Amino acid sequence: MPVIAIVLLGFWLQVGPARAALPGHVPLPEAVTAHVQAVTGAMRPLGSGEMRWFGFKVYDAALWVPAGAAWSEDTAFALAIRYARDIEGERLVDTSIDEMRRMGFADETRLARWREMLARALPSVAAGETLVGLRQPGAGARFWHEGKPTAALTDPDLARAFFAIWLDHRTREPGLRERLLGSTGAAE
């Protein structure tokens, strides 16, 4: 048996398929889990993937849904994003607003109000840090940075528009959307 095959077999036996991390998998931070489960019950990861921009990794993302449930825009879910690079909060907010506008949310007065709300929810992040957003249909969304709450947004339209950046069929990253949805063919 060639040496490389023996080394790979040894690595596989040591790590094992059950211990290997899913590509792009982002666990929910322990400090967030209790808050999320209070709203949704037990959660499970539906899908995950990474976002690259011109070949550079920007983040890993994972979509969490209630255990035993499929993803639906009408059910609570959490999106966890672990950043691969430092990004200023203002840039996160500006990019989010630009993407919402690109997808057809064109009311500039509303977008200005949403910008102020997102500025509280989306702080600057450093490489390796995680942001989690919990969508609560009809109630808005809650956000955590590194397990600490940043904001509770009570505007359901903002929550829908924000999470559409990743989960709507008009997303800029359809491959990431497909991976987040676990290639389930979820309704658009």
Rosetta constraint file for C-alpha pairs under 8 A:
AtomPair CA 1 CA 5 HARMONIC 6.69 0.50
AtomPair CA 1 CA 6 HARMONIC 6.84 0.50
AtomPair CA 2 CA 6 HARMONIC 6.58 0.50
AtomPair CA 3 CA 7 HARMONIC 6.24 0.50
AtomPair CA 4 CA 8 HARMONIC 6.15 0.50
AtomPair CA 5 CA 9 HARMONIC 5.99 0.50
AtomPair CA 6 CA 10 HARMONIC 6.04 0.50
AtomPair CA 7 CA 11 HARMONIC 6.17 0.50
AtomPair CA 8 CA 12 HARMONIC 6.11 0.50
AtomPair CA 9 CA 13 HARMONIC 6.14 0.50
AtomPair CA 10 CA 14 HARMONIC 6.12 0.50
AtomPair CA 11 CA 15 HARMONIC 6.00 0.50
AtomPair CA 11 CA 16 HARMONIC 7.87 0.50
AtomPair CA 12 CA 16 HARMONIC 5.13 0.50
AtomPair CA 12 CA 17 HARMONIC 7.11 0.50
AtomPair CA 15 CA 19 HARMONIC 5.79 0.50
AtomPair CA 15 CA 20 HARMONIC 6.23 0.50
AtomPair CA 16 CA 20 HARMONIC 6.39 0.50
AtomPair CA 21 CA 25 HARMONIC 6.67 0.50
AtomPair CA 22 CA 48 HARMONIC 7.68 0.50
AtomPair CA 23 CA 48 HARMONIC 7.06 0.50
AtomPair CA 23 CA 49 HARMONIC 6.31 0.50
AtomPair CA 23 CA 50 HARMONIC 7.63 0.50
AtomPair CA 24 CA 48 HARMONIC 5.28 0.50
AtomPair CA 24 CA 49 HARMONIC 4.31 0.50
AtomPair CA 24 CA 50 HARMONIC 5.14 0.50
AtomPair CA 24 CA 60 HARMONIC 4.64 0.50
AtomPair CA 24 CA 61 HARMONIC 6.00 0.50
AtomPair CA 24 CA 62 HARMONIC 6.97 0.50
AtomPair CA 25 CA 47 HARMONIC 7.77 0.50
AtomPair CA 25 CA 48 HARMONIC 5.29 0.50
AtomPair CA 25 CA 49 HARMONIC 6.81 0.50
AtomPair CA 25 CA 60 HARMONIC 6.77 0.50
AtomPair CA 25 CA 61 HARMONIC 6.60 0.50
AtomPair CA 25 CA 62 HARMONIC 5.66 0.50
AtomPair CA 26 CA 48 HARMONIC 7.44 0.50
AtomPair CA 26 CA 60 HARMONIC 6.69 0.50
AtomPair CA 26 CA 61 HARMONIC 6.03 0.50
AtomPair CA 26 CA 62 HARMONIC 5.36 0.50
AtomPair CA 26 CA 80 HARMONIC 6.15 0.50
AtomPair CA 26 CA 81 HARMONIC 6.69 0.50
AtomPair CA 26 CA 82 HARMONIC 6.50 0.50
AtomPair CA 27 CA 62 HARMONIC 7.59 0.50
AtomPair CA 27 CA 80 HARMONIC 7.31 0.50
AtomPair CA 28 CA 32 HARMONIC 6.49 0.50
AtomPair CA 28 CA 33 HARMONIC 6.15 0.50
AtomPair CA 28 CA 80 HARMONIC 6.58 0.50
AtomPair CA 28 CA 132 HARMONIC 7.52 0.50
AtomPair CA 29 CA 33 HARMONIC 6.38 0.50
AtomPair CA 29 CA 146 HARMONIC 7.19 0.50
AtomPair CA 29 CA 147 HARMONIC 5.70 0.50
AtomPair CA 30 CA 34 HARMONIC 7.35 0.50
AtomPair CA 30 CA 147 HARMONIC 7.18 0.50
AtomPair CA 31 CA 35 HARMONIC 7.73 0.50
AtomPair CA 31 CA 147 HARMONIC 4.98 0.50
AtomPair CA 31 CA 148 HARMONIC 7.24 0.50
AtomPair CA 32 CA 36 HARMONIC 6.21 0.50
AtomPair CA 32 CA 144 HARMONIC 7.19 0.50
AtomPair CA 32 CA 147 HARMONIC 5.40 0.50
AtomPair CA 32 CA 148 HARMONIC 7.60 0.50
AtomPair CA 33 CA 37 HARMONIC 5.93 0.50
AtomPair CA 34 CA 38 HARMONIC 6.08 0.50
AtomPair CA 35 CA 39 HARMONIC 6.85 0.50
AtomPair CA 36 CA 40 HARMONIC 6.10 0.50
AtomPair CA 36 CA 41 HARMONIC 7.42 0.50
AtomPair CA 36 CA 78 HARMONIC 7.72 0.50
AtomPair CA 36 CA 134 HARMONIC 7.04 0.50
AtomPair CA 37 CA 41 HARMONIC 4.22 0.50
AtomPair CA 37 CA 42 HARMONIC 5.46 0.50
AtomPair CA 37 CA 43 HARMONIC 6.84 0.50
AtomPair CA 39 CA 76 HARMONIC 7.72 0.50
AtomPair CA 40 CA 66 HARMONIC 5.85 0.50
AtomPair CA 40 CA 76 HARMONIC 6.34 0.50
AtomPair CA 40 CA 77 HARMONIC 7.66 0.50
AtomPair CA 41 CA 66 HARMONIC 6.37 0.50
AtomPair CA 41 CA 67 HARMONIC 7.54 0.50
AtomPair CA 42 CA 66 HARMONIC 5.82 0.50
AtomPair CA 42 CA 67 HARMONIC 5.50 0.50
AtomPair CA 43 CA 64 HARMONIC 6.09 0.50
AtomPair CA 43 CA 65 HARMONIC 5.39 0.50
AtomPair CA 43 CA 66 HARMONIC 4.38 0.50
AtomPair CA 43 CA 67 HARMONIC 4.84 0.50
AtomPair CA 44 CA 64 HARMONIC 5.41 0.50
AtomPair CA 44 CA 65 HARMONIC 5.59 0.50
AtomPair CA 44 CA 66 HARMONIC 6.17 0.50
AtomPair CA 44 CA 67 HARMONIC 5.27 0.50
AtomPair CA 45 CA 62 HARMONIC 6.69 0.50
AtomPair CA 45 CA 63 HARMONIC 5.80 0.50
AtomPair CA 45 CA 64 HARMONIC 4.33 0.50
AtomPair CA 45 CA 65 HARMONIC 6.35 0.50
AtomPair CA 46 CA 62 HARMONIC 7.47 0.50
AtomPair CA 46 CA 63 HARMONIC 5.63 0.50
AtomPair CA 46 CA 64 HARMONIC 5.62 0.50
AtomPair CA 46 CA 65 HARMONIC 6.33 0.50
AtomPair CA 46 CA 71 HARMONIC 7.76 0.50
AtomPair CA 46 CA 180 HARMONIC 6.65 0.50
AtomPair CA 46 CA 181 HARMONIC 6.19 0.50
AtomPair CA 46 CA 182 HARMONIC 5.65 0.50
AtomPair CA 47 CA 62 HARMONIC 5.76 0.50
AtomPair CA 47 CA 63 HARMONIC 5.59 0.50
AtomPair CA 47 CA 64 HARMONIC 7.58 0.50
AtomPair CA 47 CA 179 HARMONIC 5.52 0.50
AtomPair CA 47 CA 180 HARMONIC 4.08 0.50
AtomPair CA 47 CA 181 HARMONIC 5.40 0.50
AtomPair CA 47 CA 182 HARMONIC 4.38 0.50
AtomPair CA 48 CA 60 HARMONIC 7.34 0.50
AtomPair CA 48 CA 61 HARMONIC 5.48 0.50
AtomPair CA 48 CA 62 HARMONIC 4.11 0.50
AtomPair CA 48 CA 63 HARMONIC 6.28 0.50
AtomPair CA 48 CA 176 HARMONIC 7.79 0.50
AtomPair CA 48 CA 179 HARMONIC 5.58 0.50
AtomPair CA 48 CA 180 HARMONIC 4.64 0.50
AtomPair CA 48 CA 181 HARMONIC 7.83 0.50
AtomPair CA 48 CA 182 HARMONIC 7.33 0.50
AtomPair CA 49 CA 60 HARMONIC 5.74 0.50
AtomPair CA 49 CA 61 HARMONIC 5.54 0.50
AtomPair CA 49 CA 62 HARMONIC 6.64 0.50
AtomPair CA 49 CA 176 HARMONIC 5.86 0.50
AtomPair CA 49 CA 179 HARMONIC 5.73 0.50
AtomPair CA 49 CA 180 HARMONIC 6.34 0.50
AtomPair CA 50 CA 57 HARMONIC 7.14 0.50
AtomPair CA 50 CA 58 HARMONIC 7.57 0.50
AtomPair CA 50 CA 59 HARMONIC 5.69 0.50
AtomPair CA 50 CA 60 HARMONIC 4.19 0.50
AtomPair CA 50 CA 61 HARMONIC 6.01 0.50
AtomPair CA 50 CA 176 HARMONIC 6.87 0.50
AtomPair CA 51 CA 57 HARMONIC 6.04 0.50
AtomPair CA 51 CA 58 HARMONIC 5.61 0.50
AtomPair CA 51 CA 59 HARMONIC 5.40 0.50
AtomPair CA 51 CA 60 HARMONIC 6.26 0.50
AtomPair CA 51 CA 61 HARMONIC 7.70 0.50
AtomPair CA 51 CA 173 HARMONIC 7.99 0.50
AtomPair CA 51 CA 176 HARMONIC 6.82 0.50
AtomPair CA 52 CA 56 HARMONIC 5.15 0.50
AtomPair CA 52 CA 57 HARMONIC 4.29 0.50
AtomPair CA 52 CA 58 HARMONIC 5.39 0.50
AtomPair CA 52 CA 59 HARMONIC 7.30 0.50
AtomPair CA 53 CA 57 HARMONIC 6.49 0.50
AtomPair CA 53 CA 58 HARMONIC 6.69 0.50
AtomPair CA 57 CA 84 HARMONIC 6.32 0.50
AtomPair CA 58 CA 83 HARMONIC 6.07 0.50
AtomPair CA 58 CA 84 HARMONIC 5.22 0.50
AtomPair CA 58 CA 85 HARMONIC 6.26 0.50
AtomPair CA 59 CA 81 HARMONIC 6.42 0.50
AtomPair CA 59 CA 82 HARMONIC 5.49 0.50
AtomPair CA 59 CA 83 HARMONIC 4.22 0.50
AtomPair CA 59 CA 84 HARMONIC 5.03 0.50
AtomPair CA 59 CA 85 HARMONIC 7.62 0.50
AtomPair CA 60 CA 81 HARMONIC 5.68 0.50
AtomPair CA 60 CA 82 HARMONIC 5.26 0.50
AtomPair CA 60 CA 83 HARMONIC 6.49 0.50
AtomPair CA 60 CA 84 HARMONIC 7.52 0.50
AtomPair CA 61 CA 79 HARMONIC 6.95 0.50
AtomPair CA 61 CA 80 HARMONIC 5.56 0.50
AtomPair CA 61 CA 81 HARMONIC 4.37 0.50
AtomPair CA 61 CA 82 HARMONIC 6.39 0.50
AtomPair CA 61 CA 180 HARMONIC 7.50 0.50
AtomPair CA 62 CA 79 HARMONIC 5.82 0.50
AtomPair CA 62 CA 80 HARMONIC 5.28 0.50
AtomPair CA 62 CA 81 HARMONIC 6.61 0.50
AtomPair CA 62 CA 180 HARMONIC 6.12 0.50
AtomPair CA 63 CA 77 HARMONIC 7.22 0.50
AtomPair CA 63 CA 78 HARMONIC 5.90 0.50
AtomPair CA 63 CA 79 HARMONIC 4.69 0.50
AtomPair CA 63 CA 80 HARMONIC 6.51 0.50
AtomPair CA 63 CA 180 HARMONIC 5.56 0.50
AtomPair CA 63 CA 181 HARMONIC 7.21 0.50
AtomPair CA 64 CA 77 HARMONIC 5.69 0.50
AtomPair CA 64 CA 78 HARMONIC 4.96 0.50
AtomPair CA 64 CA 79 HARMONIC 6.20 0.50
AtomPair CA 64 CA 80 HARMONIC 7.75 0.50
AtomPair CA 65 CA 69 HARMONIC 6.75 0.50
AtomPair CA 65 CA 70 HARMONIC 7.07 0.50
AtomPair CA 65 CA 71 HARMONIC 6.18 0.50
AtomPair CA 65 CA 76 HARMONIC 7.07 0.50
AtomPair CA 65 CA 77 HARMONIC 4.79 0.50
AtomPair CA 65 CA 78 HARMONIC 6.58 0.50
AtomPair CA 66 CA 70 HARMONIC 7.77 0.50
AtomPair CA 66 CA 76 HARMONIC 7.42 0.50
AtomPair CA 66 CA 77 HARMONIC 6.90 0.50
AtomPair CA 70 CA 186 HARMONIC 7.95 0.50
AtomPair CA 71 CA 75 HARMONIC 7.12 0.50
AtomPair CA 71 CA 77 HARMONIC 7.58 0.50
AtomPair CA 71 CA 181 HARMONIC 7.18 0.50
AtomPair CA 71 CA 186 HARMONIC 6.91 0.50
AtomPair CA 72 CA 186 HARMONIC 7.44 0.50
AtomPair CA 72 CA 187 HARMONIC 7.60 0.50
AtomPair CA 73 CA 137 HARMONIC 7.50 0.50
AtomPair CA 74 CA 137 HARMONIC 5.79 0.50
AtomPair CA 75 CA 136 HARMONIC 7.10 0.50
AtomPair CA 75 CA 137 HARMONIC 6.25 0.50
AtomPair CA 76 CA 134 HARMONIC 7.08 0.50
AtomPair CA 76 CA 135 HARMONIC 5.36 0.50
AtomPair CA 76 CA 136 HARMONIC 4.77 0.50
AtomPair CA 76 CA 137 HARMONIC 6.14 0.50
AtomPair CA 77 CA 134 HARMONIC 5.79 0.50
AtomPair CA 77 CA 135 HARMONIC 5.46 0.50
AtomPair CA 77 CA 136 HARMONIC 7.17 0.50
AtomPair CA 78 CA 132 HARMONIC 6.73 0.50
AtomPair CA 78 CA 133 HARMONIC 5.51 0.50
AtomPair CA 78 CA 134 HARMONIC 4.27 0.50
AtomPair CA 78 CA 135 HARMONIC 6.15 0.50
AtomPair CA 79 CA 132 HARMONIC 5.65 0.50
AtomPair CA 79 CA 133 HARMONIC 5.30 0.50
AtomPair CA 79 CA 134 HARMONIC 6.54 0.50
AtomPair CA 80 CA 130 HARMONIC 6.79 0.50
AtomPair CA 80 CA 131 HARMONIC 5.88 0.50
AtomPair CA 80 CA 132 HARMONIC 4.34 0.50
AtomPair CA 80 CA 133 HARMONIC 6.53 0.50
AtomPair CA 81 CA 130 HARMONIC 5.42 0.50
AtomPair CA 81 CA 131 HARMONIC 5.31 0.50
AtomPair CA 81 CA 132 HARMONIC 6.28 0.50
AtomPair CA 82 CA 127 HARMONIC 7.86 0.50
AtomPair CA 82 CA 128 HARMONIC 5.96 0.50
AtomPair CA 82 CA 129 HARMONIC 5.52 0.50
AtomPair CA 82 CA 130 HARMONIC 4.21 0.50
AtomPair CA 82 CA 131 HARMONIC 6.53 0.50
AtomPair CA 83 CA 125 HARMONIC 7.21 0.50
AtomPair CA 83 CA 126 HARMONIC 7.00 0.50
AtomPair CA 83 CA 127 HARMONIC 5.28 0.50
AtomPair CA 83 CA 128 HARMONIC 5.45 0.50
AtomPair CA 83 CA 129 HARMONIC 5.75 0.50
AtomPair CA 83 CA 130 HARMONIC 6.35 0.50
AtomPair CA 84 CA 126 HARMONIC 7.79 0.50
AtomPair CA 84 CA 127 HARMONIC 4.60 0.50
AtomPair CA 84 CA 128 HARMONIC 5.72 0.50
AtomPair CA 84 CA 129 HARMONIC 8.00 0.50
AtomPair CA 85 CA 125 HARMONIC 7.86 0.50
AtomPair CA 85 CA 126 HARMONIC 5.97 0.50
AtomPair CA 85 CA 127 HARMONIC 4.02 0.50
AtomPair CA 85 CA 128 HARMONIC 7.27 0.50
AtomPair CA 86 CA 124 HARMONIC 7.51 0.50
AtomPair CA 86 CA 125 HARMONIC 5.50 0.50
AtomPair CA 86 CA 126 HARMONIC 4.03 0.50
AtomPair CA 86 CA 127 HARMONIC 5.00 0.50
AtomPair CA 87 CA 91 HARMONIC 6.80 0.50
AtomPair CA 87 CA 92 HARMONIC 7.08 0.50
AtomPair CA 87 CA 124 HARMONIC 5.74 0.50
AtomPair CA 87 CA 125 HARMONIC 5.39 0.50
AtomPair CA 87 CA 126 HARMONIC 6.47 0.50
AtomPair CA 88 CA 92 HARMONIC 6.57 0.50
AtomPair CA 88 CA 123 HARMONIC 7.14 0.50
AtomPair CA 88 CA 124 HARMONIC 4.22 0.50
AtomPair CA 88 CA 125 HARMONIC 6.40 0.50
AtomPair CA 89 CA 93 HARMONIC 6.24 0.50
AtomPair CA 89 CA 119 HARMONIC 7.05 0.50
AtomPair CA 89 CA 122 HARMONIC 5.63 0.50
AtomPair CA 89 CA 123 HARMONIC 4.36 0.50
AtomPair CA 89 CA 124 HARMONIC 3.81 0.50
AtomPair CA 89 CA 125 HARMONIC 6.93 0.50
AtomPair CA 90 CA 94 HARMONIC 6.04 0.50
AtomPair CA 90 CA 119 HARMONIC 6.92 0.50
AtomPair CA 90 CA 123 HARMONIC 7.69 0.50
AtomPair CA 90 CA 124 HARMONIC 7.38 0.50
AtomPair CA 91 CA 95 HARMONIC 5.93 0.50
AtomPair CA 92 CA 96 HARMONIC 6.11 0.50
AtomPair CA 92 CA 122 HARMONIC 6.74 0.50
AtomPair CA 92 CA 124 HARMONIC 7.77 0.50
AtomPair CA 93 CA 97 HARMONIC 6.20 0.50
AtomPair CA 93 CA 115 HARMONIC 6.47 0.50
AtomPair CA 93 CA 118 HARMONIC 6.07 0.50
AtomPair CA 93 CA 119 HARMONIC 6.15 0.50
AtomPair CA 93 CA 122 HARMONIC 6.71 0.50
AtomPair CA 94 CA 98 HARMONIC 6.09 0.50
AtomPair CA 94 CA 115 HARMONIC 7.56 0.50
AtomPair CA 95 CA 99 HARMONIC 6.12 0.50
AtomPair CA 96 CA 100 HARMONIC 6.23 0.50
AtomPair CA 96 CA 162 HARMONIC 6.92 0.50
AtomPair CA 96 CA 165 HARMONIC 7.38 0.50
AtomPair CA 97 CA 101 HARMONIC 6.13 0.50
AtomPair CA 97 CA 111 HARMONIC 6.78 0.50
AtomPair CA 97 CA 114 HARMONIC 7.90 0.50
AtomPair CA 97 CA 115 HARMONIC 6.73 0.50
AtomPair CA 98 CA 102 HARMONIC 6.12 0.50
AtomPair CA 99 CA 103 HARMONIC 6.24 0.50
AtomPair CA 99 CA 165 HARMONIC 6.34 0.50
AtomPair CA 100 CA 104 HARMONIC 6.60 0.50
AtomPair CA 100 CA 105 HARMONIC 5.52 0.50
AtomPair CA 100 CA 161 HARMONIC 6.14 0.50
AtomPair CA 100 CA 162 HARMONIC 6.87 0.50
AtomPair CA 100 CA 164 HARMONIC 7.80 0.50
AtomPair CA 100 CA 165 HARMONIC 6.69 0.50
AtomPair CA 101 CA 105 HARMONIC 4.74 0.50
AtomPair CA 101 CA 106 HARMONIC 5.43 0.50
AtomPair CA 103 CA 170 HARMONIC 6.39 0.50
AtomPair CA 103 CA 171 HARMONIC 7.50 0.50
AtomPair CA 105 CA 111 HARMONIC 7.80 0.50
AtomPair CA 105 CA 161 HARMONIC 7.57 0.50
AtomPair CA 106 CA 111 HARMONIC 7.55 0.50
AtomPair CA 107 CA 111 HARMONIC 6.17 0.50
AtomPair CA 108 CA 112 HARMONIC 6.06 0.50
AtomPair CA 109 CA 113 HARMONIC 6.47 0.50
AtomPair CA 110 CA 114 HARMONIC 6.13 0.50
AtomPair CA 111 CA 115 HARMONIC 6.01 0.50
AtomPair CA 112 CA 116 HARMONIC 6.63 0.50
AtomPair CA 113 CA 117 HARMONIC 6.54 0.50
AtomPair CA 114 CA 118 HARMONIC 6.02 0.50
AtomPair CA 114 CA 158 HARMONIC 6.55 0.50
AtomPair CA 115 CA 119 HARMONIC 6.11 0.50
AtomPair CA 116 CA 120 HARMONIC 6.99 0.50
AtomPair CA 117 CA 121 HARMONIC 6.74 0.50
AtomPair CA 117 CA 153 HARMONIC 7.03 0.50
AtomPair CA 118 CA 122 HARMONIC 5.83 0.50
AtomPair CA 119 CA 123 HARMONIC 6.95 0.50
AtomPair CA 120 CA 150 HARMONIC 6.44 0.50
AtomPair CA 120 CA 151 HARMONIC 5.95 0.50
AtomPair CA 121 CA 142 HARMONIC 7.97 0.50
AtomPair CA 121 CA 143 HARMONIC 5.87 0.50
AtomPair CA 121 CA 144 HARMONIC 7.65 0.50
AtomPair CA 121 CA 150 HARMONIC 5.10 0.50
AtomPair CA 121 CA 151 HARMONIC 4.76 0.50
AtomPair CA 121 CA 152 HARMONIC 7.56 0.50
AtomPair CA 122 CA 131 HARMONIC 7.88 0.50
AtomPair CA 122 CA 143 HARMONIC 7.81 0.50
AtomPair CA 122 CA 145 HARMONIC 7.86 0.50
AtomPair CA 122 CA 150 HARMONIC 7.37 0.50
AtomPair CA 123 CA 145 HARMONIC 7.50 0.50
AtomPair CA 123 CA 150 HARMONIC 7.89 0.50
AtomPair CA 125 CA 129 HARMONIC 6.09 0.50
AtomPair CA 125 CA 130 HARMONIC 7.75 0.50
AtomPair CA 129 CA 145 HARMONIC 7.56 0.50
AtomPair CA 129 CA 146 HARMONIC 6.15 0.50
AtomPair CA 130 CA 145 HARMONIC 5.95 0.50
AtomPair CA 130 CA 146 HARMONIC 5.33 0.50
AtomPair CA 130 CA 147 HARMONIC 7.93 0.50
AtomPair CA 131 CA 143 HARMONIC 7.14 0.50
AtomPair CA 131 CA 144 HARMONIC 5.65 0.50
AtomPair CA 131 CA 145 HARMONIC 4.59 0.50
AtomPair CA 131 CA 146 HARMONIC 6.36 0.50
AtomPair CA 131 CA 147 HARMONIC 7.95 0.50
AtomPair CA 132 CA 143 HARMONIC 5.58 0.50
AtomPair CA 132 CA 144 HARMONIC 5.16 0.50
AtomPair CA 132 CA 145 HARMONIC 6.58 0.50
AtomPair CA 133 CA 141 HARMONIC 6.67 0.50
AtomPair CA 133 CA 142 HARMONIC 5.73 0.50
AtomPair CA 133 CA 143 HARMONIC 4.50 0.50
AtomPair CA 133 CA 144 HARMONIC 6.62 0.50
AtomPair CA 134 CA 141 HARMONIC 5.34 0.50
AtomPair CA 134 CA 142 HARMONIC 5.18 0.50
AtomPair CA 134 CA 143 HARMONIC 6.36 0.50
AtomPair CA 135 CA 140 HARMONIC 6.23 0.50
AtomPair CA 135 CA 141 HARMONIC 4.52 0.50
AtomPair CA 135 CA 142 HARMONIC 6.85 0.50
AtomPair CA 135 CA 159 HARMONIC 6.42 0.50
AtomPair CA 135 CA 160 HARMONIC 7.83 0.50
AtomPair CA 135 CA 163 HARMONIC 7.71 0.50
AtomPair CA 136 CA 140 HARMONIC 5.34 0.50
AtomPair CA 136 CA 141 HARMONIC 5.51 0.50
AtomPair CA 136 CA 156 HARMONIC 7.85 0.50
AtomPair CA 136 CA 159 HARMONIC 8.00 0.50
AtomPair CA 137 CA 156 HARMONIC 6.51 0.50
AtomPair CA 137 CA 159 HARMONIC 7.97 0.50
AtomPair CA 137 CA 160 HARMONIC 7.78 0.50
AtomPair CA 138 CA 156 HARMONIC 5.34 0.50
AtomPair CA 139 CA 154 HARMONIC 5.75 0.50
AtomPair CA 139 CA 155 HARMONIC 6.84 0.50
AtomPair CA 139 CA 156 HARMONIC 5.45 0.50
AtomPair CA 140 CA 152 HARMONIC 7.58 0.50
AtomPair CA 140 CA 153 HARMONIC 5.42 0.50
AtomPair CA 140 CA 154 HARMONIC 4.51 0.50
AtomPair CA 140 CA 155 HARMONIC 4.97 0.50
AtomPair CA 140 CA 156 HARMONIC 4.04 0.50
AtomPair CA 140 CA 157 HARMONIC 7.41 0.50
AtomPair CA 140 CA 158 HARMONIC 7.21 0.50
AtomPair CA 140 CA 159 HARMONIC 5.19 0.50
AtomPair CA 140 CA 160 HARMONIC 7.85 0.50
AtomPair CA 141 CA 152 HARMONIC 5.89 0.50
AtomPair CA 141 CA 153 HARMONIC 5.18 0.50
AtomPair CA 141 CA 154 HARMONIC 6.65 0.50
AtomPair CA 141 CA 155 HARMONIC 7.78 0.50
AtomPair CA 141 CA 156 HARMONIC 7.37 0.50
AtomPair CA 141 CA 159 HARMONIC 5.62 0.50
AtomPair CA 142 CA 149 HARMONIC 7.64 0.50
AtomPair CA 142 CA 150 HARMONIC 7.81 0.50
AtomPair CA 142 CA 151 HARMONIC 5.82 0.50
AtomPair CA 142 CA 152 HARMONIC 4.29 0.50
AtomPair CA 142 CA 153 HARMONIC 6.07 0.50
AtomPair CA 143 CA 149 HARMONIC 5.87 0.50
AtomPair CA 143 CA 150 HARMONIC 5.56 0.50
AtomPair CA 143 CA 151 HARMONIC 5.44 0.50
AtomPair CA 143 CA 152 HARMONIC 6.43 0.50
AtomPair CA 144 CA 148 HARMONIC 5.09 0.50
AtomPair CA 144 CA 149 HARMONIC 4.20 0.50
AtomPair CA 144 CA 150 HARMONIC 5.26 0.50
AtomPair CA 144 CA 151 HARMONIC 7.34 0.50
AtomPair CA 145 CA 149 HARMONIC 6.40 0.50
AtomPair CA 145 CA 150 HARMONIC 6.46 0.50
AtomPair CA 153 CA 159 HARMONIC 7.52 0.50
AtomPair CA 155 CA 159 HARMONIC 6.46 0.50
AtomPair CA 156 CA 160 HARMONIC 6.14 0.50
AtomPair CA 157 CA 161 HARMONIC 6.12 0.50
AtomPair CA 158 CA 162 HARMONIC 5.91 0.50
AtomPair CA 159 CA 163 HARMONIC 6.23 0.50
AtomPair CA 160 CA 164 HARMONIC 6.06 0.50
AtomPair CA 161 CA 165 HARMONIC 6.93 0.50
AtomPair CA 163 CA 167 HARMONIC 6.18 0.50
AtomPair CA 163 CA 168 HARMONIC 7.77 0.50
AtomPair CA 164 CA 168 HARMONIC 4.50 0.50
AtomPair CA 164 CA 171 HARMONIC 7.08 0.50
AtomPair CA 165 CA 171 HARMONIC 5.56 0.50
AtomPair CA 165 CA 172 HARMONIC 7.61 0.50
AtomPair CA 166 CA 171 HARMONIC 5.85 0.50
AtomPair CA 166 CA 172 HARMONIC 7.97 0.50
AtomPair CA 166 CA 173 HARMONIC 7.22 0.50
AtomPair CA 166 CA 176 HARMONIC 7.53 0.50
AtomPair CA 166 CA 177 HARMONIC 5.81 0.50
AtomPair CA 167 CA 171 HARMONIC 6.75 0.50
AtomPair CA 167 CA 177 HARMONIC 5.53 0.50
AtomPair CA 167 CA 180 HARMONIC 7.90 0.50
AtomPair CA 167 CA 181 HARMONIC 7.88 0.50
AtomPair CA 168 CA 177 HARMONIC 7.76 0.50
AtomPair CA 168 CA 188 HARMONIC 6.80 0.50
AtomPair CA 169 CA 174 HARMONIC 7.05 0.50
AtomPair CA 169 CA 177 HARMONIC 7.92 0.50
AtomPair CA 169 CA 188 HARMONIC 6.07 0.50
AtomPair CA 170 CA 174 HARMONIC 7.72 0.50
AtomPair CA 171 CA 177 HARMONIC 7.47 0.50
AtomPair CA 173 CA 177 HARMONIC 6.38 0.50
AtomPair CA 174 CA 178 HARMONIC 6.15 0.50
AtomPair CA 175 CA 179 HARMONIC 6.34 0.50
AtomPair CA 176 CA 180 HARMONIC 6.06 0.50
AtomPair CA 177 CA 181 HARMONIC 6.12 0.50
AtomPair CA 178 CA 182 HARMONIC 6.22 0.50
AtomPair CA 178 CA 183 HARMONIC 5.11 0.50
AtomPair CA 178 CA 184 HARMONIC 7.86 0.50
AtomPair CA 179 CA 183 HARMONIC 5.82 0.50
AtomPair CA 181 CA 185 HARMONIC 7.62 0.50
AtomPair CA 181 CA 186 HARMONIC 6.93 0.50
